[in-house]
Amino acid sequence: MQKTFDDYLNDPRIKNEPMGLRITHAMRFKVQDETAGMSAAEKAAYYKQGTEALFTSLGLPPPKYASPGDRP
């Protein structure tokens, strides 16, 4: 059974933290679980898909990607 965000939010490791920190830690735990066992290329695709979904939901144009060696 897949964990819900509330499951992550109520994790005993963070139950005594202020709510803002609990939310931050819960998001981190969720991403760690979702990306466990992924290769670097799979993680890059996971983050790219999430970024593009965020931009779309905000009505922004898709982000432009650059390689580390690219120079303006």
N, C-alpha and C positions, 0 to 999 in steps of 0.2 A: 504494500500500500504506500502510495506517494505521500510524503509529508506536506502538510499545509503550511502557510506562512505563520499561522498561529502556533503550530508545533515548534517551529524555529524560535518564535518570539517567547515561548514559555520554556525554552531549554533551561535546565537547572544550572548550567554554567554561567548564565547571565541573568538569573532571576532577581538578583539584588542590585542590578545596574539601573540608573535612571532611564526612563523610557526612550529618550533619544539615542542613547548608546545601545539599548536593547534592540532597537530597530536596525541600527547599523550592523551590529553583530549578527542578527538574524539574517539580514541580506547576505552577509559574507558567508555564513554557514550554508545558506541555500545554494549560492554560486559554487562553493567548494564541493558540495554533494553532486551538483549537476555536472561539474567538469571533472570529477574524479575518474581517473583512468584514461582521460583524453590525451591524445598526442598534442604537441605544440600547434600543429596545423589545425587540428580540430578545435582547440581552444580559441585560436585566432578567428576561425569561422564563427564560433559561438558568440564571441564578443562583437564581431562585425555585424552579425545579424541583429543582436540586441541594440547596437548603436543605430543601425539603419531604421529599426522599428521605432526607436525613440524619436529620431528626427522626423519620421513620417507622422507620428502621433502629434508632434508639435507643429506640423505644417511647414517644416523647414526643408530646403533642398537637401539631397543626399550629401553626406560629407565627402570631401576629396581626400584620397589617401596618398601618402608619399612613402617612398623607401628611405631608409636611413641615409643613403648616399645622395639623395636628391638635394639639389641646391637651387634656391630661387634665382 
